[in-house]
């Protein structure tokens, strides 16, 4: 399931952490790591910075890809 129209940002955990947080909250999914369980907030805090830094580059790459595809038609 795409979580973003930009296919360079498909993952709900790495590129769109707000979605993994929403899904976990809505389903009340528990942590599956029995030795070191963590909250969804803690999990998201580890990926949010990456997602924010990656988004502009991914957008640039996606826009360029779309231009290339349009030029081939």
LOTI-602510 format. One record per atom (N, C-alpha, C): x, z, y; atom name; residue in three letters. Coordinates in pm, whole numbers. Each point is the difference from the previous one (the first is absolute). Layout:
REM LOTI-602510
X, Z, Y, CA, ALA
...
//
This chain:
REM LOTI-602510
85, 0, -116, N, UNK
-85, 0, 116, CA, UNK
90, 0, 123, C, UNK
-11, -97, 84, N, UNK
84, 2, 120, CA, UNK
-46, 108, 97, C, UNK
94, 74, 51, N, UNK
-30, 105, 97, CA, UNK
35, -46, 141, C, UNK
39, -128, 10, N, UNK
40, -55, 127, CA, UNK
-6, -151, -13, C, UNK
-37, -70, 105, N, UNK
-2, -146, -5, CA, UNK
140, -59, -9, C, UNK
98, 78, 40, N, UNK
140, -42, -5, CA, UNK
54, 32, -140, C, UNK
29, -102, -77, N, UNK
45, 21, -137, CA, UNK
144, 53, -10, C, UNK
65, 19, 112, N, UNK
128, 70, 1, CA, UNK
-22, 151, 14, C, UNK
-128, 40, 7, N, UNK
-36, 141, 9, CA, UNK
-114, 31, -96, C, UNK
19, -21, -131, N, UNK
-111, 15, -94, CA, UNK
-25, 142, -52, C, UNK
98, 84, 3, N, UNK
-8, 127, -72, CA, UNK
-69, 111, 81, C, UNK
-96, 70, -62, N, UNK
-65, 107, 73, CA, UNK
88, 123, 18, C, UNK
102, 14, -81, N, UNK
85, 118, 13, CA, UNK
115, -24, 98, C, UNK
64, -115, -9, N, UNK
118, -25, 83, CA, UNK
-31, -65, 134, C, UNK
-82, -102, 1, N, UNK
-22, -74, 124, CA, UNK
-128, 39, 74, C, UNK
-92, 64, -67, N, UNK
-128, 39, 60, CA, UNK
-38, 140, -46, C, UNK
82, 100, 33, N, UNK
-22, 134, -55, CA, UNK
-134, 62, 36, C, UNK
-63, -47, 108, N, UNK
-131, 55, 35, CA, UNK
-102, -29, -110, C, UNK
21, -108, -76, N, UNK
-94, -34, -108, CA, UNK
17, 90, -121, C, UNK
123, 32, -36, N, UNK
18, 88, -116, CA, UNK
-56, 138, 33, C, UNK
20, 44, 123, N, UNK
-55, 130, 41, CA, UNK
-152, -2, -8, C, UNK
-62, -106, 49, N, UNK
-146, -12, -2, CA, UNK
-51, -4, -144, C, UNK
65, -77, -86, N, UNK
-45, -11, -139, CA, UNK
11, 134, -73, C, UNK
110, 71, 22, N, UNK
18, 129, -67, CA, UNK
-105, 100, 48, C, UNK
-24, 1, 131, N, UNK
-101, 92, 54, CA, UNK
-140, -33, -55, C, UNK
-36, -128, 2, N, UNK
-134, -40, -44, CA, UNK
-25, 28, -148, C, UNK
104, -14, -81, N, UNK
-17, 20, -144, CA, UNK
41, 140, -46, C, UNK
56, 77, 93, N, UNK
51, 134, -31, CA, UNK
102, -4, -115, C, UNK
81, -106, 1, N, UNK
102, -17, -104, CA, UNK
108, 107, 13, C, UNK
32, 68, -109, N, UNK
105, 101, 5, CA, UNK
138, -62, -22, C, UNK
101, 72, 38, N, UNK
137, -43, -29, CA, UNK
18, -1, -152, C, UNK
71, -98, -50, N, UNK
22, -8, -145, CA, UNK
138, 52, -40, C, UNK
78, 43, 97, N, UNK
132, 56, -29, CA, UNK
-17, 150, -23, C, UNK
3, 41, -123, N, UNK
-26, 140, -33, CA, UNK
115, 94, 39, C, UNK
121, -52, 9, N, UNK
113, 86, 35, CA, UNK
17, 15, 151, C, UNK
-34, -104, 74, N, UNK
15, 4, 146, CA, UNK
-121, -65, 66, C, UNK
-117, 59, -14, N, UNK
-118, -62, 61, CA, UNK
14, -2, 152, C, UNK
-56, -103, 61, N, UNK
6, -9, 146, CA, UNK
-135, -46, 53, C, UNK
-27, 37, 121, N, UNK
-124, -42, 64, CA, UNK
13, -145, 43, C, UNK
-113, -64, 23, N, UNK
4, -138, 47, CA, UNK
63, -6, 139, C, UNK
-20, 104, 79, N, UNK
62, 2, 133, CA, UNK
152, -2, -10, C, UNK
52, 76, -95, N, UNK
146, 3, -20, CA, UNK
50, -136, -49, C, UNK
-72, -59, -92, N, UNK
37, -132, -51, CA, UNK
2, -102, 113, C, UNK
-105, -3, 79, N, UNK
-10, -95, 111, CA, UNK
110, 24, 103, C, UNK
35, 125, 22, N, UNK
104, 29, 99, CA, UNK
134, -62, -40, C, UNK
20, -24, -129, N, UNK
125, -61, -46, CA, UNK
1, -152, 14, C, UNK
-115, -61, 19, N, UNK
-5, -147, 8, CA, UNK
-41, -52, 137, C, UNK
-55, 86, 83, N, UNK
-54, -43, 130, CA, UNK
106, -64, 90, C, UNK
116, 61, 8, N, UNK
107, -53, 85, CA, UNK
42, -140, -46, C, UNK
15, -17, -131, N, UNK
34, -132, -55, CA, UNK
-107, -102, 38, C, UNK
-126, 37, -19, N, UNK
-111, -92, 29, CA, UNK
0, -42, 147, C, UNK
21, 95, 88, N, UNK
2, -29, 144, CA, UNK
117, -91, 38, C, UNK
113, 20, -63, N, UNK
118, -83, 31, CA, UNK
-11, -139, -63, C, UNK
-62, -10, -115, N, UNK
-12, -127, -71, CA, UNK
-106, -90, 61, C, UNK
-107, 57, 53, N, UNK
-114, -78, 49, CA, UNK
39, -111, 98, C, UNK
80, 25, 103, N, UNK
33, -108, 94, CA, UNK
77, -116, -67, C, UNK
94, 32, -87, N, UNK
77, -104, -68, CA, UNK
-90, -78, -96, C, UNK
-85, 71, -71, N, UNK
-93, -66, -92, CA, UNK
-94, -92, 76, C, UNK
-45, 43, 116, N, UNK
-89, -82, 82, CA, UNK
73, -126, 47, C, UNK
123, 17, 41, N, UNK
81, -115, 43, CA, UNK
17, -99, -114, C, UNK
34, 49, -117, N, UNK
20, -87, -116, CA, UNK
-130, -68, -41, C, UNK
-112, 73, 4, N, UNK
-129, -56, -40, CA, UNK
-43, -109, 97, C, UNK
18, 24, 129, N, UNK
-34, -100, 101, CA, UNK
82, -127, -20, C, UNK
127, 16, -26, N, UNK
88, -115, -24, CA, UNK
-45, -76, -125, C, UNK
-34, 72, -105, N, UNK
-46, -62, -124, CA, UNK
-127, -81, 25, C, UNK
-93, 55, 76, N, UNK
-124, -71, 29, CA, UNK
25, -126, 83, C, UNK
93, 6, 93, N, UNK
37, -117, 79, CA, UNK
59, -109, -90, C, UNK
87, 40, -93, N, UNK
60, -96, -93, CA, UNK
-107, -67, -86, C, UNK
-94, 79, -48, N, UNK
-107, -56, -83, CA, UNK
-86, -99, 80, C, UNK
-29, 35, 123, N, UNK
-80, -89, 86, CA, UNK
73, -130, 29, C, UNK
130, 7, 15, N, UNK
79, -119, 30, CA, UNK
3, -98, -117, C, UNK
-15, 52, -122, N, UNK
4, -86, -119, CA, UNK
-128, -78, -20, C, UNK
-106, 42, 62, N, UNK
-130, -66, -19, CA, UNK
-13, -126, 78, C, UNK
//
